[in-house]
Amino acid sequence: MTAAIKMHVKKGDTVLVLSGKDKGKEGKIIEALPKKAKVVVEGVNKVKRHTKPSQANPQGGIITKEAAIASSKVMLVCPACKKATRIKKTAVSGSFVRTCKKCGEVIDK
């Protein structure tokens, strides 16, 4: 089993897709998978799954849902300046927080 990778994005962040079939799309991260270094982004990388009828889904059939993409293919969108940006770690009262490289605003409290 591989060790979990420290990622630059986390669940709830708004991100911009940098490459692939959904290049240029923005969405919110639904799920972060640090052991695989992947993220699931809302409305991005849609795939179709054929499912059998079950208790949760009695109808069954073809379901469209989001699949995971590599975390390196997404860039964080700063909530303050609304631009895709890299982050830097800044020490604030003994702990490190993520800060926008473009506007200098603290991203998470």
N, C-alpha and C positions, 0 to 999 in steps of 0.2 A: 504494500500500500504506500502510495506517495504521500509526502507531507503536505499540509495545507499551504498554499501560496498566499503571501500578503498581497492583496489586491488594492488598486487605487480607487475602486468604486465599491459601493455597498448597496444593500437593499433599500429602495426608496429614492435613490438618486435618479435625476434625469440625465440621460446620456445621448450622445450623437453617434451614429454608426459611421465608421470611417471607411470600411471596405466591404465588398461582397454585393449580393443582389439587392440588399436594402440600404445601400450607401446613401447617406444624407438624411435618413429618417431619424426622428427623435422619439424617445419613449422613456418610460419609467421602468426601473429594474424591479421585476417581480420576485426574482429569486437569485441569490448568489451562490455559486458552487466553488468554494476556494480549493477543494481537493483536486478538482479538474481544471481550475483556472478559467471557469466559464460563468456566464451570466445569462439569465432569461429576461429579455426585454419585451415589454408590452407592445404588441402590434408588429414585431419584427421577427423574421425567419419563421414564417408560418409554414407548418407541415400538416399533411392529412394523415390521420390514423384510422385504420379500419378496426372497429371494436365490436366485440360480441355483446349481446344484451346481458345486463347485470342488474343487481339491485339498485345501484346508483344511476345507471342509464338503461332503463328497460327497453328503449327503442333500439339501441345499438346503432350500427351504420358507420358512416364516414364522419369523423370529427376533425375540425381544423383547430390546431392549437400552436402555441409558440414553442420552438425548440431552442436549446442553449446555443450561444455563440461564444467565441473566445473573448475573454475580457480585454485582450490587447487590441481588439477591433473596435472598441468603444472609447469615447472621450467624454469626460464629465462636463456638463453644462452648468456654469456658475449661476446660482439663483439670483444673485445681485445684478450682474452685468449681462446675463442671458447669452453669453458667448461660450463656445466650447473651449476649454482651457485645461492645461496641465495643473497639477497641484504641488504645493510644497508644504512640508511639515514645519509648523512654527510652535515654539514652546510658549504656552500661556499658563501661568500659575502652576508650574510643575508638571503639566501634561502636554502632550503634543496634539495639535489640531490641524485639520486640513485647511489650507488657505489658497485662494485663487491667485495664480501667477499674473493674471492680467490686471485685476482691480485691487488685489490685496485684501479682499474681504474674507472673513472667516466663514467657511462653508458649513461646518458642524460645530455645535456648541459643546 
